[in-house]
Amino acid sequence: MYFSESPWRCGKFCFCQRQNVTSISYFAFMNKIILITGATSGIGKACATKFAAAKSDVIITGRRNERLDELKAQLENDYGINVLPLCFDVQDREAVNAAFANLPAQWQKIDVLINNAGLAIGRDSFEDADMNDWETMLNTNVHGLLYVSKAVLPYMLAQQKGHIVNMGSVAGKEVYEKGNVYCAGKFAVDAITKAMRIDLLKNNIKVTGIHPGAVETEFSVVRFKGDEVAAKAAYTGLTPLTASDIADTVFYCVNLPAHVCINDLVITCTQQAGTYYFYRKP
Ligand SMILES: NC(=O)c1ccc[n+]([C@@H]2O[C@H](COP(=O)([O-])OP(=O)(O)OC[C@H]3O[C@@H](n4cnc5c(N)ncnc54)[C@H](OP(=O)(O)O)[C@@H]3O)[C@@H](O)[C@H]2O)c1
């Protein structure tokens, strides 16, 4: 592809002369509004960066305000797009509703919602697991996803179009030892994704479930409660997926023609098949 002027350097309102165009994928996202929950780290941050690079405006959310501010400054500076940071805990229904009820008018035409915020806490056998960990996982991964979806949907219904991408997991396809309630939550995400897809068909809203295997992010550090050694061990002998691999996948799904919808996508690194089978190099 050849551009008479680099589209990455000329700001949001550029009208670059394209010549010899072989793909419209990047221009398809210009001035779109992409909302990404859990954008302060890992997959969410990579998605925010990917879409910002494609000249979309992005709404980024998370609980760590300073990280949101840093990312806003970085993306606006690097890509000349607009970023709206919203700091709230997805477990807090009132906070979620307040964040979206007060959305400035220019941010209301949300094209894509990426329900990514989530976590695993603990890797314990059922009888040993902590009920607080279980509640946090269900409140975040299931209730949080529902709260955000319900708060954002009216904006998509008003436009009679949109795309919701729910971040599931291979843990939502196959239960594994000591995965108990994390798996249960991600099974729920899978079911909710299918239910949304069916119920929102009439509204021209696409719904896609992405189900990654091991991705090296802060996920394992959170799961093992700050134990960096245990977190690192999860990836021993593997070349795991990166957050960018998942962002690229989400971008692909969202970039398909209007009549095409990927419903469900499982993605692992080459050395992983399902939740149990890994080939770890010695
Ligand atoms: N990494 C993997 O191996 C893997 C595999 C399959 C699926 N997934 C899924 O992918 C998603 C992203 O995970 P990741 O790997 O990118 O992990 P990560 O690096 O730990 O990022 C998790 C993100 O979720 C946000 N978050 C967590 N709890 C939240 C809450 N209560 N309210 C608002 N935001 C919250 C975090 O932001 P704050 O802390 O700033 O709130 C952070 O931005 C999760 O849904 C996870 O289950 C991950």
The ligand as a Gaussian input file, in Angstrom:
#p B3LYP/6-31G(d) Opt

LIG

0 1
 N       -3.973000     -13.917000      30.086000
 C       -4.579000     -15.063000      29.815000
 O       -3.938000     -16.148000      29.802000
 C       -6.042000     -15.099000      29.482000
 C       -6.554000     -16.255000      28.882000
 C       -7.890000     -16.307000      28.579000
 C       -8.713000     -15.231000      28.846000
 N       -8.207000     -14.121000      29.445000
 C       -9.138000     -13.019000      29.751000
 O       -8.686000     -11.851000      29.111000
 C       -9.147000     -10.707000      29.829000
 C       -7.991000      -9.742000      30.031000
 O       -6.998000     -10.381000      30.808000
 P       -5.445000     -10.041000      30.667000
 O       -4.767000     -11.314000      30.383000
 O       -5.213000      -8.905000      29.780000
 O       -5.119000      -9.680000      32.196000
 P       -4.531000      -8.361000      32.858000
 O       -3.280000      -7.948000      32.191000
 O       -4.484000      -8.645000      34.333000
 O       -5.658000      -7.254000      32.566000
 C       -6.909000      -7.320000      33.195000
 C       -7.637000      -6.000000      32.975000
 O       -8.943000      -6.106000      33.581000
 C       -9.164000      -4.976000      34.407000
 N       -9.991000      -5.321000      35.552000
 C       -9.863000      -6.374000      36.389000
 N      -10.798000      -6.309000      37.360000
 C      -11.524000      -5.179000      37.123000
 C      -12.621000      -4.552000      37.781000
 N      -13.172000      -5.084000      38.877000
 N      -13.109000      -3.410000      37.262000
 C      -12.558000      -2.868000      36.165000
 N      -11.538000      -3.406000      35.491000
 C      -11.026000      -4.548000      35.973000
 C       -7.756000      -4.551000      34.867000
 O       -7.756000      -3.161000      35.156000
 P       -7.605000      -2.521000      36.620000
 O       -6.804000      -3.474000      37.459000
 O       -6.945000      -1.203000      36.366000
 O       -9.006000      -2.379000      37.090000
 C       -6.931000      -4.831000      33.628000
 O       -6.973000      -3.719000      32.761000
 C       -9.778000     -11.249000      31.113000
 O      -11.184000     -11.274000      30.948000
 C       -9.223000     -12.658000      31.217000
 O      -10.082000     -13.514000      31.929000
 C       -6.883000     -14.021000      29.764000

